[in-house]
């Protein structure tokens, strides 16, 4: 039996804030809470410090329904946006498992400088990993030296610059995986991203 279903992704086709939030509550959030409990423990064991799950609440929305949703993982209980963080989430078109530094992170230019000296941490990732510069858009592109350089420059110099790296599964690919297979996919993705995360969060 598959872990994700097309019904989960179809939540993002529901018209109106109330209907979509109800769909999120019914179909998607229970899985995010389950994933949050499991992978916060997994990441904590690998990193040697506590990691907290943060399931998106979309609480500030009053009109526009969310176009995506997620569970994020960070070492701070009260929030994650100011820190490099992992996410598992859905758009209508695909599922994503990523590591992100978003515009709220006060250390993002220092992170860009650090990664600029170790770009192989990004460019040596497996060929199905993707890179992007805006966590609020579903698009991402293959990792190359030019795309890596481009997004690191934006992270360093542009106020809204971000860095998002990870893997996607389209709806059919996600719906074909059992729970065990999906958990393995997430495990493998996080394992590949951990050296990059450690570099992002290094104080040296």
TAURWO-V159153 format. One record per pair of residues at least 4 apart in sequence whose C-alpha atoms are under 7 Angstrom apart, sorted by the first residue. I is the first residue (numbers start at 1). J is the second residue. If there is no record, write none. Layout:
[[I;J] [I;J]]
//
This chain:
[[1;178] [2;175] [2;176] [2;177] [2;178] [2;179] [3;175] [3;177] [3;178] [3;179] [4;8] [4;174] [4;175] [5;175] [6;10] [6;171] [6;175] [7;11] [8;27] [8;28] [9;91] [9;92] [10;92] [11;20] [11;23] [11;24] [12;20] [12;67] [12;92] [14;19] [14;20] [15;19] [15;20] [16;20] [16;65] [17;21] [17;63] [17;64] [17;65] [18;22] [19;23] [20;24] [20;65] [21;25] [22;26] [23;27] [24;28] [24;29] [25;29] [28;32] [29;33] [30;34] [31;35] [32;36] [32;55] [32;70] [32;71] [33;37] [33;55] [34;38] [35;39] [36;40] [36;53] [36;71] [37;41] [37;53] [38;42] [39;43] [40;44] [40;51] [40;52] [40;53] [40;73] [41;45] [42;46] [43;47] [43;51] [44;48] [44;49] [44;50] [44;51] [50;75] [51;73] [51;74] [51;75] [52;73] [52;74] [52;75] [52;76] [52;77] [53;71] [53;72] [53;73] [53;74] [54;71] [54;72] [54;73] [55;70] [55;71] [55;72] [56;69] [56;70] [56;71] [67;91] [68;90] [68;91] [69;89] [69;90] [70;87] [70;88] [70;89] [70;90] [71;87] [71;88] [71;89] [72;85] [72;86] [72;87] [72;88] [73;85] [73;86] [73;87] [74;80] [74;85] [74;86] [76;80] [80;85] [81;102] [81;104] [81;105] [82;104] [82;105] [82;106] [83;101] [83;105] [84;100] [84;101] [84;200] [85;99] [85;100] [85;101] [86;98] [86;99] [86;100] [87;97] [87;98] [87;99] [88;96] [88;97] [88;98] [89;95] [89;96] [89;97] [90;94] [90;95] [90;96] [91;95] [91;138] [93;170] [93;171] [94;168] [94;169] [94;170] [94;171] [95;168] [95;169] [95;170] [95;174] [96;167] [96;168] [96;169] [97;166] [97;167] [97;168] [97;186] [98;164] [98;165] [98;166] [98;167] [99;164] [99;165] [99;166] [99;193] [100;163] [100;164] [100;165] [101;105] [101;108] [101;162] [101;163] [101;164] [102;162] [102;163] [103;159] [103;160] [103;161] [103;162] [107;111] [108;112] [108;155] [108;156] [109;113] [109;155] [109;156] [110;114] [111;115] [111;200] [112;116] [112;152] [112;155] [112;156] [113;117] [114;118] [115;119] [116;152] [119;123] [120;124] [121;125] [121;196] [123;143] [123;144] [123;145] [125;129] [125;192] [128;167] [129;142] [129;143] [129;165] [129;166] [129;167] [130;140] [130;141] [130;142] [130;143] [130;165] [130;166] [130;167] [131;140] [131;141] [131;142] [131;143] [131;164] [131;165] [131;166] [132;139] [132;140] [132;141] [132;163] [132;164] [132;165] [133;151] [133;161] [133;162] [133;163] [133;164] [134;162] [135;164] [143;147] [143;148] [144;148] [145;149] [146;150] [147;151] [148;152] [149;153] [150;154] [151;155] [151;163] [152;156] [153;157] [154;158] [154;161] [155;161] [155;162] [155;163] [169;173] [169;174] [170;174] [171;175] [172;176] [173;177] [177;181] [177;182] [178;182] [179;183] [180;184] [181;185] [182;186] [183;187] [184;188] [185;189] [186;190] [187;191] [188;192] [189;193] [190;194] [193;197] [194;198] [195;199] [196;200] [197;201] [198;202]]
//
